[in-house]
Amino acid sequence: MDTKWLEDFVSLVETRSFSRSAELRHVTQPAFSRRIQSLEAWLGTDLIDRTSYPTRLTPAGEVFYEQALEMLGQVNNARALLRGSRPTGQTTIDFAVPHTLSLTFMPKWVKTLEGDFGHFSTRLMALNVHDAVMTIVEGGCDLLLCYHHPRQPVQLDASRYDMLLLGSETLRAYSRCDRTATPEFLLPGSSREPLPFLAYGSNAYLGRMVELILADAKRRPHLEKRYETDMAEGLKMMALEGHGVAFLPESAVTREVKQKQLARADGGSSEWEVRMDIRLYRERPSPQRPGKSIVSRLWEHLAKTEKAARK
């Protein structure tokens, strides 16, 4: 049996969709389906009820889901144990962070922390949101930093994972502009002259947030896709060269807006924007998995800071 089959199955349980899980696992849907069938053949029983929609587990599937999580946990515990035996293992905090936050939020946040909490060693894994979440589930990191929105939530079991709210981020449209801060492209455009659109790939979390913006807008923009990538930084560079409109996190363009290289392409309207939480997660310490002492001390510090900020 391939452990990837277990990861595929866990993903399918979480998404309840073969097509969505195939996207997240970076394989075609037929290949993903074959891998689930291979797992079922190895087990000698059906895990998925294929007579219903949306996807539903069989009774055997419900039982095996818990076993799959336990098996993956054991494999990852062994990996964590070996990593912890490294000379710097117990004194380094391993972060899993989506690419955009690793470039915008993380550097300033760590700098602030060092002033309040003191210096600490970090190891950063910059990933897409799904892979970052899977990294903490699989025991590959100590802390997960990610975006969260109620309609595109990070689904981590609250009985197993602790969460702290660190801040928020606004995603909105930007375009190249002249020195008077006049954007070259302005929403909503027209059916006769649609705006060149710089889009996120289908697997990108920010791409799904843009889909929410466009679906909720009272005036639907007229957009013609010209470019696609998973990276917000890549879209920003294309926008700076005048290739079109891009929806970007506000923190990613602070300097460019101040220097009048980019300007809001929404005319100052909140119609085409969305606000996301910036959250930090950790696996709740237990006698079996106590975690690193440096992580516990940092978490306690952050929890006190968050509590004080709410008062």
C-alpha positions as CSV (number, residue, x, y, z in Angstrom):
1,M,0.0,0.0,0.0
2,D,1.2,3.5,-0.9
3,T,0.8,6.1,1.9
4,K,-0.3,8.5,-0.8
5,W,-3.5,6.4,-1.1
6,L,-4.2,7.2,2.6
7,E,-3.6,10.9,1.9
8,D,-5.9,10.8,-1.1
9,F,-8.6,9.1,1.0
10,V,-8.3,11.7,3.8
11,S,-8.5,14.5,1.2
12,L,-11.7,13.0,-0.3
13,V,-13.3,12.7,3.1
14,E,-12.6,16.4,3.8
15,T,-13.8,17.7,0.4
16,R,-16.5,15.2,-0.4
17,S,-15.5,15.7,-4.1
18,F,-13.4,13.6,-6.4
19,S,-12.8,16.5,-8.7
20,R,-11.8,18.9,-6.0
21,S,-9.5,16.4,-4.2
22,A,-7.9,15.6,-7.6
23,E,-7.1,19.3,-8.0
24,L,-5.7,19.6,-4.5
25,R,-3.6,16.4,-4.9
26,H,-2.3,17.7,-8.3
27,V,-3.5,14.7,-10.3
28,T,-6.2,14.1,-12.9
29,Q,-9.6,13.0,-11.7
30,P,-9.3,9.6,-13.4
31,A,-5.9,9.0,-11.8
32,F,-7.2,10.0,-8.4
33,S,-10.2,7.7,-8.8
34,R,-7.9,4.8,-9.7
35,R,-5.8,5.5,-6.5
36,I,-9.0,5.3,-4.4
37,Q,-10.0,2.1,-6.1
38,S,-6.5,0.7,-5.5
39,L,-6.9,1.4,-1.8
40,E,-10.3,-0.3,-1.8
41,A,-8.9,-3.3,-3.6
42,W,-6.0,-3.5,-1.1
43,L,-8.5,-3.4,1.8
44,G,-11.0,-5.7,0.1
45,T,-14.0,-3.5,0.7
46,D,-15.7,-0.4,-0.6
47,L,-15.0,2.9,1.2
48,I,-17.1,5.2,-1.0
49,D,-20.8,4.9,-1.6
50,R,-21.0,5.5,-5.3
51,T,-24.8,5.4,-5.4
52,S,-25.2,8.8,-3.7
53,Y,-24.2,12.4,-4.4
54,P,-22.5,14.3,-3.0
55,T,-19.8,11.7,-2.1
56,R,-20.5,9.7,1.0
57,L,-18.6,7.1,2.9
58,T,-19.8,3.5,3.4
59,P,-19.8,2.3,7.0
60,A,-16.4,0.7,6.3
61,G,-15.2,4.0,5.0
62,E,-16.3,5.8,8.2
63,V,-14.3,3.3,10.3
64,F,-11.3,3.4,8.0
65,Y,-11.1,7.2,8.0
66,E,-10.1,7.1,11.7
67,Q,-7.6,4.3,11.0
68,A,-6.1,6.3,8.1
69,L,-5.6,9.3,10.3
70,E,-4.0,7.2,12.9
71,M,-1.7,5.4,10.4
72,L,-0.6,8.7,8.9
73,G,-0.1,10.1,12.4
74,Q,2.2,7.2,13.3
75,V,4.3,7.7,10.2
76,N,4.5,11.4,10.8
77,N,5.2,10.9,14.5
78,A,8.2,8.8,13.5
79,R,9.4,11.6,11.2
80,A,8.9,14.2,13.9
81,L,10.8,12.1,16.4
82,L,13.8,11.8,14.0
83,R,13.6,15.5,13.2
84,G,13.5,16.3,16.9
85,S,16.7,14.4,17.4
86,R,18.5,16.9,15.2
87,P,20.8,19.3,17.2
88,T,18.6,22.3,16.4
89,G,15.3,20.3,16.3
90,Q,13.9,21.3,19.7
91,T,14.9,24.9,19.5
92,T,13.7,25.7,16.0
93,I,10.0,26.5,15.3
94,D,8.9,25.0,12.0
95,F,6.3,27.1,10.2
96,A,4.1,26.1,7.2
97,V,3.0,29.4,5.5
98,P,1.2,30.1,2.2
99,H,3.5,31.9,-0.3
100,T,1.9,35.3,-0.1
101,L,1.9,35.5,3.7
102,S,5.5,34.3,3.7
103,L,6.5,37.4,1.8
104,T,4.1,40.0,3.3
105,F,3.0,39.2,6.8
106,M,5.7,36.8,8.1
107,P,8.8,39.0,8.0
108,K,7.2,42.0,9.8
109,W,5.4,39.7,12.3
110,V,8.6,37.9,13.3
111,K,10.4,41.2,13.7
112,T,7.7,42.5,16.1
113,L,7.8,39.2,18.0
114,E,11.6,39.4,18.5
115,G,11.1,42.8,20.1
116,D,8.4,41.5,22.5
117,F,9.2,37.8,22.9
118,G,12.9,37.6,22.1
119,H,14.9,36.0,19.4
120,F,14.1,32.5,18.2
121,S,15.1,30.3,15.3
122,T,12.6,29.5,12.6
123,R,12.3,27.2,9.6
124,L,9.8,28.4,7.0
125,M,8.0,26.1,4.5
126,A,6.3,28.3,1.8
127,L,3.4,26.3,0.3
128,N,0.0,26.7,-1.1
129,V,-2.8,26.8,1.5
130,H,-3.9,23.2,1.1
131,D,-0.4,21.8,1.3
132,A,0.3,24.1,4.3
133,V,-2.8,22.7,6.1
134,M,-1.8,19.1,5.2
135,T,1.7,19.8,6.6
136,I,0.4,20.5,10.1
137,V,-2.1,17.6,9.9
138,E,0.8,15.2,8.9
139,G,3.0,16.5,11.7
140,G,5.5,18.2,9.4
141,C,5.5,21.6,11.2
142,D,4.9,23.2,14.6
143,L,2.7,26.1,13.5
144,L,0.5,26.9,10.5
145,L,0.0,30.5,9.5
146,C,-2.8,30.9,6.9
147,Y,-5.8,32.9,5.6
148,H,-9.3,32.0,6.7
149,H,-12.8,33.1,5.4
150,P,-16.1,31.7,6.6
151,R,-17.0,30.7,3.1
152,Q,-13.6,29.2,2.4
153,P,-12.6,27.9,5.8
154,V,-9.6,26.1,7.0
155,Q,-11.2,22.9,8.3
156,L,-9.2,21.8,11.3
157,D,-10.7,19.9,14.2
158,A,-11.2,22.4,17.0
159,S,-10.8,19.6,19.6
160,R,-7.3,18.8,18.2
161,Y,-6.0,22.2,17.1
162,D,-5.7,25.6,18.9
163,M,-6.1,28.8,16.9
164,L,-5.1,32.4,17.4
165,L,-6.3,35.4,15.3
166,L,-3.3,37.5,14.4
167,G,-4.9,40.0,12.0
168,S,-6.8,40.5,8.8
169,E,-6.1,41.1,5.1
170,T,-8.2,42.7,2.4
171,L,-8.1,41.4,-1.1
172,R,-9.0,43.9,-3.8
173,A,-8.4,44.9,-7.5
174,Y,-5.3,46.9,-8.5
175,S,-4.0,48.3,-11.8
176,R,-0.9,50.2,-12.9
177,C,-1.3,53.9,-12.7
178,D,0.3,57.2,-13.6
179,R,1.8,59.6,-11.1
180,T,-1.6,61.2,-10.4
181,A,-2.6,57.7,-9.1
182,T,-5.1,57.3,-12.0
183,P,-5.4,53.6,-12.8
184,E,-5.0,52.5,-16.4
185,F,-7.9,50.0,-15.9
186,L,-11.0,50.6,-13.9
187,L,-13.7,48.2,-12.9
188,P,-16.3,47.2,-14.1
189,G,-15.2,47.6,-17.7
190,S,-17.7,47.0,-20.4
191,S,-18.9,44.1,-22.6
192,R,-17.5,45.9,-25.6
193,E,-14.1,46.5,-24.0
194,P,-13.5,43.9,-21.2
195,L,-10.6,44.5,-18.9
196,P,-7.5,42.4,-19.2
197,F,-7.6,40.1,-16.2
198,L,-4.6,38.7,-14.4
199,A,-6.0,35.6,-12.6
200,Y,-5.0,33.0,-10.0
201,G,-4.8,29.3,-10.9
202,S,-7.7,27.1,-10.0
203,N,-5.8,25.5,-7.1
204,A,-4.9,28.9,-5.5
205,Y,-6.8,29.9,-2.3
206,L,-6.8,33.5,-3.3
207,G,-8.3,32.5,-6.6
208,R,-11.3,31.0,-4.8
209,M,-11.6,34.2,-2.8
210,V,-11.7,36.2,-6.1
211,E,-14.5,33.9,-7.3
212,L,-16.5,34.9,-4.2
213,I,-15.9,38.6,-4.9
214,L,-17.1,38.3,-8.5
215,A,-20.1,36.1,-7.5
216,D,-21.2,38.6,-4.8
217,A,-20.6,41.8,-6.8
218,K,-23.8,43.8,-7.6
219,R,-22.1,44.9,-10.9
220,R,-20.3,42.0,-12.4
221,P,-17.0,43.1,-13.9
222,H,-16.3,42.5,-17.6
223,L,-13.0,40.7,-17.6
224,E,-11.0,38.8,-20.2
225,K,-8.4,36.5,-18.8
226,R,-4.9,37.2,-20.1
227,Y,-2.6,35.6,-17.6
228,E,-2.8,33.0,-14.8
229,T,-0.5,31.9,-12.0
230,D,-0.9,30.7,-8.4
231,M,1.4,33.4,-7.1
232,A,0.2,36.8,-6.0
233,E,3.7,38.2,-6.4
234,G,3.7,37.1,-10.0
235,L,0.3,38.8,-10.6
236,K,1.7,42.0,-9.0
237,M,4.7,42.1,-11.3
238,M,2.4,41.6,-14.3
239,A,0.2,44.4,-13.1
240,L,3.2,46.7,-12.6
241,E,4.0,46.2,-16.3
242,G,0.5,47.3,-17.3
243,H,-0.8,43.9,-18.4
244,G,-4.1,44.2,-16.6
245,V,-6.2,44.1,-13.4
246,A,-5.1,41.8,-10.6
247,F,-6.8,41.1,-7.2
248,L,-4.0,41.4,-4.7
249,P,-3.7,41.4,-0.9
250,E,-3.4,44.9,0.4
251,S,-0.2,44.2,2.3
252,A,1.4,42.9,-0.8
253,V,1.1,46.3,-2.6
254,T,1.6,48.8,0.2
255,R,4.8,50.2,-1.1
256,E,3.7,50.2,-4.8
257,V,0.5,52.1,-3.9
258,K,2.5,54.6,-1.8
259,Q,4.9,55.2,-4.7
260,K,2.0,55.5,-7.1
261,Q,3.0,52.5,-9.2
262,L,-0.3,50.8,-8.5
263,A,-3.7,52.1,-7.6
264,R,-7.0,50.6,-6.7
265,A,-8.9,49.6,-9.8
266,D,-12.3,49.6,-8.0
267,G,-12.8,53.3,-7.8
268,G,-12.6,53.1,-4.0
269,S,-15.7,50.9,-3.8
270,S,-15.9,48.0,-1.3
271,E,-18.1,46.1,-3.8
272,W,-15.1,44.2,-5.2
273,E,-13.2,43.3,-2.1
274,V,-13.1,40.7,0.6
275,R,-11.6,40.6,4.1
276,M,-9.9,37.5,5.4
277,D,-8.6,36.5,8.8
278,I,-4.9,35.7,9.3
279,R,-4.8,32.8,11.7
280,L,-2.2,30.8,13.5
281,Y,-2.8,27.1,14.3
282,R,-1.0,24.5,16.4
283,E,-1.7,20.9,17.4
284,R,-2.9,21.0,21.0
285,P,-0.2,19.5,23.2
286,S,-1.0,16.1,24.8
287,P,0.9,13.7,27.1
288,Q,1.6,11.6,24.0
289,R,2.6,14.6,21.8
290,P,3.7,17.4,24.1
291,G,5.4,19.4,21.4
292,K,8.4,21.7,21.7
293,S,8.8,23.9,24.8
294,I,9.8,26.9,22.6
295,V,6.5,26.6,20.7
296,S,4.5,26.4,24.0
297,R,6.2,29.5,25.3
298,L,5.6,31.4,22.1
299,W,2.0,30.3,22.0
300,E,1.4,31.5,25.6
301,H,2.9,34.8,24.8
302,L,0.7,35.2,21.7
303,A,-2.4,34.2,23.5
304,K,-1.8,36.8,26.2
305,T,-1.2,39.4,23.5
306,E,-4.4,38.5,21.6
307,K,-6.4,38.6,24.9
308,A,-5.0,42.0,25.7
309,A,-5.9,43.3,22.2
310,R,-9.5,42.3,22.6
311,K,-10.0,44.3,25.8
